[in-house]
Amino acid sequence: MSLKAGKQIAYYPTAHPSWFLSGMHFAYLTALVLLIVAIILVYLIHRIDKHNDAMNKKQ
C-alpha cells in the first residue's frame, strides 16, 4: 500500500481501497511463491533421501 500511496501507511485507506487490494494481492502472491518453493524443497529432499536409501541397500 505504501508504494501506491507514495508514503508509509499503517491504516486502511478509506479513500483509496485499490491500494489495500494491491497490498493484499502482493502479500498473497508472496505467500504463494514461498509455499511453492517449500513444496519443491520437500520434494527434492525426499528424492535425495530415497536415492540414498537405495544406494545403501545395494552395499
N, C-alpha and C positions, 0 to 999 in steps of 0.2 A: 504494500500500500504506500509505503513511504517513497518508493521510486516514482510511482504515478503522481503523487502529490508534490514531489519536489522538496519535501521537508519531512522530518520524523513525525509519525503519528502513532499514538498509543491508544486510540479510541476508535469507535465505529464512526466513519464519516457519513453522517446522515444526508449531507448534500450531494455526496458522490458515492453511491452504492457500487458503482462499477470498480472503484478502487478496492473495495472489500472483496469483491468477486475475483478480481485478478490476483489478489493476495492469497485467497483460498485455493485458486487453481494452481498457483505456484507451490503452495505447501503440499497439496495432494500429489502433484506430479513429482515433487522431490521425494515424497514418501514412497511412491510407486517405483521410482528408479532405485531407491535403496532396497526395497523389497525384492526387486528383480535381481539385483547384484547379490543379495544374501542367498536367494534360491540357487543361483548359478554357483556360488561358492560351496554351498552344501552339496550340490550335485557333484562338483569336481572332487571335493574331499571324499565323498562316498565312493566315487570311481577309483581314486588313488588307493583308498583303503582296501577295496575289493581286489584290485590288482596286486597289492602287496600280500594279501592273504593267499591268493592263488600262487604267487611266487614262493611263498613259504611252504606251501603244501607240496610243491614239486621237489623240494630239497629233502 
